[in-house]
Amino acid sequence: MKLILDDQNLIVGFSVVGNLEDATDFNGAIPEGFFEAFVPNKFILKDEMIILNEQYHEPILDIPSVDGVDVVKGISDLTKQIALRDLKQSQTDAMLLKQIAELSKEN
């Protein structure tokens, strides 16, 4: 396993296959749940062991709003609308192709 460390040995990235430039080789035990819980800086390499960083705190996300509207919800709603539009367009396209095929058979 390759670890990308910052100057305080905080793990900011890793790879289990391939090669990473300026990465540190790690052959020790990987803590249970490391892969599922990994986010940059949550773990530290200390005494050749990967341990939880006691100084780590989950980032507080400041979700922006515009005129009182939650931007993330707005983007989610738009994404749903686009997906529904694309579905309807695909259905229309399929119906038109079927009609063209039927007309082609008649001629």
LINTA-V391557 format. One record per residue. N is the residue number from 1. PHI is phi in whole degrees, -180 to 180 (none if undefined). NEAR is the number of other ideal C-beta (glycine too) atoms within 10 Angstrom. Layout:
# LINTA-V391557
<<N | PHI | NEAR> <N | PHI | NEAR>>
This chain:
# LINTA-V391557
<<1 | none | 15> <2 | -110 | 17> <3 | -116 | 19> <4 | -102 | 16> <5 | -114 | 17> <6 | -91 | 12> <7 | -71 | 5> <8 | -107 | 10> <9 | 67 | 13> <10 | -74 | 18> <11 | -84 | 23> <12 | -105 | 13> <13 | -173 | 13> <14 | -159 | 21> <15 | -147 | 12> <16 | -98 | 8> <17 | -134 | 6> <18 | 80 | 7> <19 | -130 | 7> <20 | -118 | 12> <21 | -64 | 6> <22 | 61 | 7> <23 | -91 | 16> <24 | -100 | 14> <25 | -69 | 7> <26 | -133 | 17> <27 | -120 | 6> <28 | -82 | 11> <29 | -73 | 10> <30 | -98 | 14> <31 | -60 | 13> <32 | -59 | 8> <33 | 82 | 8> <34 | -58 | 16> <35 | -64 | 10> <36 | -72 | 6> <37 | -94 | 11> <38 | -62 | 13> <39 | -143 | 11> <40 | -53 | 13> <41 | 78 | 15> <42 | -76 | 16> <43 | -121 | 24> <44 | -133 | 19> <45 | -94 | 18> <46 | -136 | 10> <47 | 53 | 6> <48 | 62 | 9> <49 | -130 | 13> <50 | -89 | 19> <51 | -132 | 12> <52 | -66 | 12> <53 | -81 | 16> <54 | -66 | 6> <55 | -90 | 9> <56 | -74 | 14> <57 | -132 | 8> <58 | -58 | 7> <59 | -67 | 8> <60 | -92 | 5> <61 | -88 | 7> <62 | -98 | 6> <63 | -80 | 8> <64 | -72 | 9> <65 | -133 | 12> <66 | -124 | 8> <67 | 52 | 4> <68 | 80 | 5> <69 | -100 | 11> <70 | -65 | 13> <71 | -63 | 11> <72 | -63 | 12> <73 | -64 | 11> <74 | -61 | 12> <75 | -65 | 10> <76 | -62 | 11> <77 | -63 | 12> <78 | -63 | 10> <79 | -62 | 10> <80 | -64 | 10> <81 | -62 | 10> <82 | -65 | 10> <83 | -63 | 10> <84 | -65 | 10> <85 | -61 | 10> <86 | -63 | 10> <87 | -63 | 10> <88 | -63 | 10> <89 | -64 | 10> <90 | -63 | 10> <91 | -65 | 10> <92 | -63 | 10> <93 | -60 | 10> <94 | -63 | 10> <95 | -64 | 10> <96 | -65 | 10> <97 | -63 | 10> <98 | -65 | 10> <99 | -65 | 10> <100 | -62 | 10> <101 | -63 | 9> <102 | -66 | 9> <103 | -67 | 9> <104 | -65 | 8> <105 | -68 | 7> <106 | -69 | 5> <107 | -93 | 4>>
